[in-house]
Amino acid sequence: MNSRAILINIFRWIVLLFVQIFLLRNMAFYNLSTPFIYVLFILVLPFHIPNLLLYVIAFITGLTLDTFYDTLGVHTSACIALAFVRILFISVSLNREAIDEPEPSLGNMGFRWFSLYAVLCIFVHHVVLFFLEAFKLTSITYTLGRTLLSVVFTLFTVLLVEFIFHNRKSA
């Protein structure tokens, strides 16, 4: 990874965490649906990033959010789970050595692949996040409903940001 890509990813990390912490933190619809735009940072990290570095970045991202949200490791655990599912999905769906694209973005991979990738990763992230937050199975229907609504809302915001800011593949 060259220095330009590193600077772009650092800027992306700062901007997405800023938006999440200062704009979207208190934005919830009837306490059922909450957007988590910061997952986009982990989703669009370059393909060739080492797995250990991906886990460290996910850990630091989650720890930063836990600091501002006053949650004890909930976001950290969810980000680690997201990184794990990201590694699994990319290794199952793509040949890592034959990848020509620098990162798994909407413009590079296409709508179908990126939306499936985003749905699976966001769903696992939200399941871990909301079940650790609730930490009881007595309210499983409420937690699953909250998870599904938040997945839809987060997926909508992730796709919207990707449609606005993605680089189109040159034909």
Secondary structure as UniProt FT lines:
FT   HELIX           3..18
FT   HELIX           19..23
FT   TURN            25..26
FT   TURN            30..32
FT   TURN            37..38
FT   HELIX           39..43
FT   TURN            47..48
FT   HELIX           51..69
FT   HELIX           74..93
FT   HELIX           96..98
FT   HELIX           106..109
FT   HELIX           111..134
FT   TURN            138..139
FT   HELIX           140..165
//
